C-alpha cells in the first residue's frame, strides 16, 4: 500500500511512525525545506508535548464527543510510552504539563525514528493538485504526478505561516468536497480599545476572564494569569480565551469581563471591606487593595471605579462600594482585535469534525482520505493540548489506514 502524508509536522510524523511500525513506509510531502518547523517553537523551545490533565473541556470544536473519543484512543500515557520508545526523556510539572526539555532535539529524534522505520521525505513538495482516481489519488507536485492508495492531510492551519502552514490544506479539502469552518487565530494576545492599563506593562495577576455578549450571555470562561502589555493583554488566561473571543467577536457587542479576585465571592469580599472599615476605618481604600494587588494596579482599579485614592474605608458610600466591587469582579474590557495568524499559536476552525470518522480520522465524503492535526476544527488550550491533538489524530489516522 502506498501512503502519502501531506505535511511534515507532528501530526504527519505521528502517522508515519505508526505506519512504519507495521511495515508501511509512507512518503511525507513537505512544502518547505525542513520538517517539524512549528514543532521546534513549542513550549518556548522546551517542547510542551502533552498534559496529564487531558479532557475534552480543554478543547474547542464542533463536537466535544469526537474530541473525547480521540483522547480516549490516544491518551497521555500513550504519548509518554511513545517518547520512551524513542528514547526521549521528559519531565512532568506540577500543573500536568509534560516537557521534553529541548524541542529541536525532540524533533531530531522524531525525524530519525520515523525514517528508521521506512518513512521517505520529499522536501519542497508543494502539492498543486489532489484528485480522486477510482480507489486511488493522483497528486501533482514538483512537476510530476504520482498515484497513492491512501492520503493523510496533515497540513496544519494558518498560524505561523512562515513555517509552511498557510491554510493551503483547506483549499485541498474543499477541492475534494469538504466544507471549511472559517479559520480564525487562537491562542493569541488581544489588543484593547482605549487600554486603561497601558502603563502597567509587565504586571501579572491571576484572574477569571470571560467572553460575554450584549445580553450578558457567557460564551467562554478561563482562569489563570493575565499579563498587561503596552497595547493590550496576554498571559495563559488571555491566550486560552482568545479563540472564544475571536470566534464570537463577529457578534454585535462582544466584550470581555475580568474578575480580578477569582478566589473570592462578591458578597464575602464586600463583608471583608465592611469589616475592615469597622476595625480600621481610617485606613485608605487603596492601602486595603494593596493587600491583594500590586500597588500600581490597586491605584488603577480604584480610578476605574471612580473612587478617590485618598478615600478612607469608613468614608466609602454604598454606591462607591458597589462601583468598586463591579470593577474588581466584572471589569469590562473592549477588545479591538488580535495580532492575527503571524502571532497566533494555533488556528480555530478547519474541517468540520462531523465530516470525519472519529475512530479512524477518515473522511466521510472521500474514501481513503484521512485528516490529522490542526487542519481539523478543534483547538486546545495552551499547555501541551494542541501537540497532543496532533500526535493523537495522526496516530489514529494511521491506525485507520492499517484497518
C-alpha positions in Angstrom: 0.0 0.0 0.0 1.3 3.4 -1.0 0.5 6.1 1.6 1.1 9.8 1.1 1.2 12.2 4.0 0.9 15.8 3.1 2.6 17.9 5.7 5.8 17.3 7.7 4.5 18.5 11.1 3.9 16.4 14.3 0.6 15.0 13.1 2.3 13.8 9.9 5.2 12.3 11.8 2.9 10.6 14.3 1.1 8.9 11.4 4.4 8.0 9.7 5.7 6.3 12.9 2.5 4.3 13.4 2.5 3.2 9.8 6.2 2.4 9.9 5.8 0.1 12.8 3.5 -2.1 10.7 5.9 -2.2 7.7 4.3 0.6 5.6 6.9 3.2 4.8 4.9 6.4 3.9 6.0 9.3 1.8 5.9 12.6 3.6 5.4 15.6 1.2 6.7 18.7 2.9 6.4 22.0 1.1 9.3 23.8 2.8 13.0 22.9 3.1 12.6 21.3 6.5 10.2 19.4 8.6 8.7 20.0 12.1 9.2 23.7 11.7 6.4 24.8 14.0 7.2 21.9 16.4 10.6 23.4 17.4 8.8 26.5 18.6 6.6 24.6 21.1 6.8 25.4 24.8 9.2 28.3 24.1 11.6 25.8 22.8 11.2 23.4 25.8 8.6 21.3 23.9 5.4 21.1 25.9 4.3 17.9 24.2 1.3 16.8 26.2 -0.5 17.2 29.6 -1.5 14.7 32.2 -4.8 16.5 32.7 -6.3 15.7 29.3 -10.0 16.4 28.8 -12.3 17.5 26.0 -13.1 20.5 28.3 -9.7 22.0 27.3 -10.6 22.0 23.6 -12.9 23.9 21.3 -14.5 22.3 18.3 -17.8 21.4 16.8 -18.1 18.0 18.7 -16.9 17.5 22.3 -17.8 13.8 21.9 -15.5 13.5 18.9 -12.6 15.1 20.9 -13.3 12.9 23.9 -13.1 9.7 21.8 -9.8 10.9 20.3 -8.3 11.5 23.7 -9.5 8.1 24.9 -8.0 6.4 21.9 -4.6 8.1 22.4 -4.1 9.2 26.0 -1.3 10.9 27.8 0.1 7.5 28.8 0.2 6.6 25.1 2.2 9.7 24.4 4.6 9.0 27.2 5.0 5.4 26.0 5.9 6.7 22.5 8.5 9.1 24.0 10.1 6.2 25.9 10.3 4.1 22.8 12.1 6.9 21.0 14.5 7.3 24.0 13.2 10.8 24.7 13.3 11.9 28.3 10.6 14.1 29.8 9.6 15.8 32.9 6.1 16.3 34.3 5.5 19.6 36.1 3.0 20.2 38.9 0.3 21.6 36.6 0.5 18.5 34.5 2.5 19.9 31.6 4.9 17.4 30.1 8.2 18.8 28.7 10.9 17.0 26.8 13.3 19.9 27.5 14.6 20.7 24.0 12.2 21.0 21.1 15.0 20.8 18.4 16.4 17.7 19.9 13.0 16.1 20.2 12.3 17.0 16.5 15.6 15.4 15.5 14.6 12.2 17.4 11.2 12.1 15.7 12.8 12.5 12.3 15.4 9.8 12.8 12.8 7.4 14.4 10.4 7.8 11.5 13.0 7.5 8.8 14.4 4.5 10.6 11.0 2.8 10.2 11.0 3.5 6.5 9.5 6.9 6.1 10.6 8.9 3.0 10.5 12.7 2.9 10.2 14.8 -0.2 11.1 18.5 0.5 9.8 21.5 -1.3 6.9 19.3 -2.4 4.1 21.9 -2.9 1.0 19.8 -3.8 -0.6 21.6 -6.7 -3.4 19.1 -7.2 -5.1 16.2 -5.4 -7.7 14.2 -7.4 -9.6 11.0 -6.7 -9.0 8.4 -9.3 -11.2 5.4 -8.6 -9.9 3.9 -5.3 -6.7 5.9 -5.5 -5.4 9.5 -5.5 -3.5 11.5 -8.1 -1.1 14.1 -6.6 0.7 16.6 -8.7 3.8 18.2 -7.1 7.3 19.3 -8.2 6.3 19.0 -11.9 5.3 15.3 -11.7 2.2 13.3 -11.0 2.1 10.3 -8.6 -0.6 7.8 -7.6 -1.3 7.0 -3.9 -3.6 4.4 -2.3 -4.3 6.5 0.8 -3.7 10.2 1.7 -3.4 11.8 5.1 -3.9 15.6 5.0 -1.8 16.9 7.9 -1.0 20.4 6.6 -1.6 22.4 9.7 -3.8 25.5 10.0 -2.9 29.2 9.3 -0.9 30.2 12.3 2.8 30.9 11.9 2.5 30.9 8.1 6.3 31.2 7.7 6.6 27.6 8.9 4.5 26.4 5.9 1.1 26.3 7.5 -0.7 29.0 5.5 -4.1 27.3 5.1 -3.5 25.6 1.7 -4.7 22.3 3.2 -8.2 23.9 3.5 -8.1 24.5 -0.3 -7.2 20.9 -0.9 -10.0 19.6 1.4 -12.5 21.9 -0.3 -11.5 20.7 -3.8 -12.5 17.2 -2.6 -15.9 18.3 -1.4 -15.4 19.2 2.3 -16.7 22.3 4.0 -14.4 24.6 6.0 -15.3 26.3 9.3 -13.8 29.8 8.8 -10.3 29.7 10.2 -9.5 32.3 12.9 -6.5 32.9 15.1 -6.5 31.3 18.6 -4.0 31.3 21.5 -3.1 34.9 20.8 -2.7 38.1 22.7 -5.5 40.6 22.5 -5.4 44.4 21.8 -7.6 46.6 23.9 -9.5 49.7 22.8 -8.7 52.7 25.0 -6.4 50.5 27.0 -6.8 51.6 30.6 -3.8 49.5 31.7 -1.3 50.6 29.0 1.2 52.0 31.6 1.0 48.8 33.7 3.1 46.8 31.2 4.7 43.8 32.8 2.3 43.4 35.8 0.8 39.9 36.1 -2.3 39.0 38.1 -4.4 35.8 38.4 -7.9 36.4 37.0 -11.0 34.7 35.7 -11.8 36.0 32.3 -15.0 35.6 30.3 -16.3 36.3 26.9 -19.7 38.0 27.1 -22.2 39.5 24.6 -24.7 42.4 25.0 -27.3 40.1 26.6 -24.7 39.1 29.2 -24.6 35.6 27.8 -21.3 34.0 28.7 -19.5 32.5 25.7 -16.5 31.1 27.4 -14.6 31.4 30.7 -11.0 30.7 31.6 -8.9 31.0 34.8 -5.1 31.8 35.0 -2.6 34.6 34.9 -3.1 37.8 32.9 -0.1 40.0 31.8 -0.6 43.6 30.9 1.2 44.8 27.7 1.6 48.2 26.1 -1.3 47.6 23.8 -3.4 45.0 25.5 -3.3 41.8 27.5 -1.7 38.4 27.2 -0.8 35.5 29.5 -2.3 32.0 29.8 -5.8 33.1 30.7 -6.0 35.5 27.8 -4.4 33.1 25.3 -6.9 30.4 26.3 -9.9 32.7 26.0 -8.7 34.4 22.8 -10.1 31.7 20.5 -13.6 32.1 22.1 -13.3 35.9 21.8 -12.2 35.9 18.1 -15.0 33.4 17.2 -17.7 35.4 18.9 -16.4 38.9 18.2 -18.4 38.8 14.9 -21.5 39.0 17.1 -22.5 42.5 17.9 -21.5 43.7 21.4 -19.0 41.1 22.3 -16.5 42.0 25.1 -14.5 40.6 28.0 -15.3 40.5 31.7 -12.3 40.2 34.0 -12.7 39.0 37.6 -9.6 40.2 39.4 -10.5 38.3 42.6 -11.4 34.8 41.3 -10.8 33.2 44.7 -13.4 35.4 46.4 -17.2 35.7 46.2 -18.6 39.2 45.8 -20.6 39.0 48.9 -17.8 37.7 51.0 -15.4 40.4 49.8 -17.9 43.1 50.5 -18.3 41.9 54.0 -14.5 42.0 54.3 -14.5 45.6 53.2 -17.2 46.4 55.8 -15.3 44.5 58.5 -12.1 46.3 57.7 -13.9 49.6 57.8 -15.3 48.8 61.2 -11.9 48.0 62.7 -9.5 50.1 60.6 -11.8 52.8 59.3 -9.1 55.4 58.8 -7.1 53.2 56.5 -7.2 54.3 52.9 -9.1 52.1 50.5 -6.1 52.0 48.2 -3.9 50.6 51.0 -6.6 47.9 51.6 -6.5 46.9 47.9 -2.7 46.7 48.0 -3.1 43.6 50.2 -4.4 41.9 47.0 -2.8 43.7 44.1 0.5 45.3 43.1 0.5 49.0 44.1 0.0 50.5 40.6 -2.8 48.1 39.7 -4.6 48.8 43.0 -4.4 52.6 42.2 -5.7 51.9 38.6 -8.6 49.7 39.8 -9.6 52.4 42.2 -9.5 55.1 39.5 -11.6 52.9 37.2 -14.2 52.6 40.0 -14.4 56.4 40.3 -13.2 56.3 43.9 -10.7 58.9 45.1 -7.3 57.5 46.0 -7.4 59.4 49.3 -10.8 57.9 50.3 -10.9 56.3 53.7 -12.6 52.9 54.2 -15.0 54.4 56.7 -16.0 57.1 54.2 -17.0 54.7 51.4 -20.6 55.2 50.4 -22.8 52.3 49.4 -22.6 53.5 45.7 -18.8 53.7 45.8 -18.5 50.3 47.3 -20.8 48.9 44.6 -18.7 50.5 41.8 -15.5 49.2 43.3 -16.9 45.6 43.6 -18.1 45.9 40.0 -14.6 46.8 38.8 -13.0 44.1 40.9 -15.3 41.3 39.9 -16.7 42.3 36.5 -14.3 44.7 34.8 -15.5 45.2 31.2 -12.7 45.4 28.6 -13.3 46.2 24.9 -11.1 44.4 22.5 -10.1 45.9 19.2 -8.5 42.8 17.7 -5.6 40.4 17.8 -2.2 40.4 16.0 -3.5 37.7 13.7 -2.1 34.5 12.4 1.5 35.6 12.4 1.5 35.6 16.2 -1.4 33.2 17.0 -0.1 29.8 18.3 -3.0 27.8 16.8 -5.9 28.0 14.3 -9.5 27.8 15.3 -11.7 26.4 12.6 -11.0 24.0 9.7 -12.6 20.8 8.5 -15.8 20.1 10.5 -15.5 17.1 12.8 -18.9 15.9 11.7 -17.4 15.2 8.3 -14.7 12.9 9.8 -14.9 9.5 11.4 -13.6 9.8 15.0 -12.3 6.2 15.2 -10.2 6.4 12.0 -9.9 10.1 11.0 -11.2 9.0 7.6 -13.3 11.4 5.6 -17.0 10.6 5.4 -17.1 12.2 2.0 -14.0 10.8 0.3 -13.0 7.2 1.0 -9.3 6.8 1.5 -8.7 10.4 2.6 -7.7 10.9 6.2 -7.1 14.0 8.3 -4.8 14.8 11.2 -3.8 17.7 13.4 -4.6 21.4 13.2 -6.4 21.2 9.8 -9.4 19.8 11.8 -11.8 22.1 13.5 -10.5 21.5 17.0 -8.1 23.7 19.0 -6.9 23.3 22.6 -5.7 25.5 25.4 -2.0 26.2 25.9 -0.3 23.6 28.0 0.5 20.8 25.5 -3.0 20.2 24.4 -2.5 21.1 20.7 0.6 19.0 20.3 -1.1 16.1 21.9 -4.0 16.5 19.5 -1.6 16.4 16.6 0.0 13.1 17.8 -3.3 11.6 18.7 -5.1 12.3 15.4 -2.0 11.4 13.4 -1.7 8.0 15.2 -5.5 7.3 14.8 -5.4 8.2 11.1 -2.5 5.7 10.6 -4.5 3.1 12.5 -7.5 3.8 10.3 -5.4 3.0 7.2 -4.0 -0.1 8.8 -7.5 -1.4 9.5 
